[in-house]
């Protein structure tokens, strides 16, 4: 934060948030302005801190599972997958193939749902009101599949350590395929609305540029990194849950501006639908739960497992002291790390761009603060 | 040249307007008229808890094993029992379930060995008081009775 100068009338310190519709939660951004120009920013976080990592130390491994859904609540299933994979690695078990395929289907469906929330709210921030209704309409279909599968729409608690608690319901495969068929034309519809629109392009192109070098310096991952031209996706780089069997591409762009991040995420939704189709074909009968003891007592040790969540690399570092409760759980949330780049992306821009840049980072404050 | 013409004639804007126009069709209406039209929740929906009773003899299915209370991450279930001297079994006396702290994760339902505790499809659990959110055995056995509004 640059020093505040109360007597210098040319500079203005403005609080954006914590109660602001465009900060996507309770984020407070202190803007130092010279007219419309942003000279510096300072993020104040912690308004949604619930101490999830500390809660983990007082819960058994299975009991902590529902809490991880409450970090990135628009992509709860990805959070659950990361946690389950971490504990499975600690226990040295692997989920059976059928469980892995169902996990992939639901995680990719969740990626689509998360990107739809992002697209709708981002467009709303820029001033396009229509996309949010269309996005939420399609998201509703995805949430219906979650509800039918595990009984909850948002904080799903869908996976258990070692596999799945619930077998798929009758017509699960058909509904997922129907969703894919329905969804792809809808993505074209969003593109029709936005991609060529002059206001959309004018507000997003060359705004919030973050090149590949800067991305790596800040540790930024996910679509923000791929928009800068780095072909890095953990689903390809360190495949987990059977992702190596599926054929899909990593969409990348070159400029690393807000428009490219939009393009990358739109293409990622198409790729997710492609993965879901393949996973439904691979869905064979079999057990859904590995041999995991009722009382989970992992051996002494520590693991770090990271997955490609919709927002970037989501990592879980779990330390076990051999008891039924974890000694320490540390989460590496993608939103928190990506938020660091905000200052760099905003500097020199205009106030109106701040809203666009916060939107393009796709942060969820539940995950930033934990 | 083509680009210039597209720009002058606002082709990109009309493209977007055409999408919104297409979606005006009344068959795309998604709105649910909630109090009048009740949503159909999924079969596996995790809603209001219920303590099942045996329909044949109106006795509770609960065997007071306390596994649900142990499984609960929020420690919101309290099971009370007393030892029956004749059968040497535990008889359920009280069962308290604090729905104000519940996050409906379903771990208690998974832990129950006799399918006595169940999360049902009831979703209207609002109450005017905090105490009203703490459900006792009678409330759990009979379930909430929300008023069904009609249009």
Interface residues (C-beta under 8 A of the other chain):
Chain A: X59 X62 X63 X64 X65 X66 X67 X70 X130 X134 X137 X140 X144 X147 X148 X149 X150 X151 X152 X155 X157 X165 X166 X169 X189 X192 X193 X194 X196 X197 X198
Chain B: X7 X11 X12 X13 X15 X16 X18 X19 X20 X23 X30 X41 X42 X43 X44 X45 X46 X71 X72 X73 X103 X104 X105 X106 X107 X110 X119
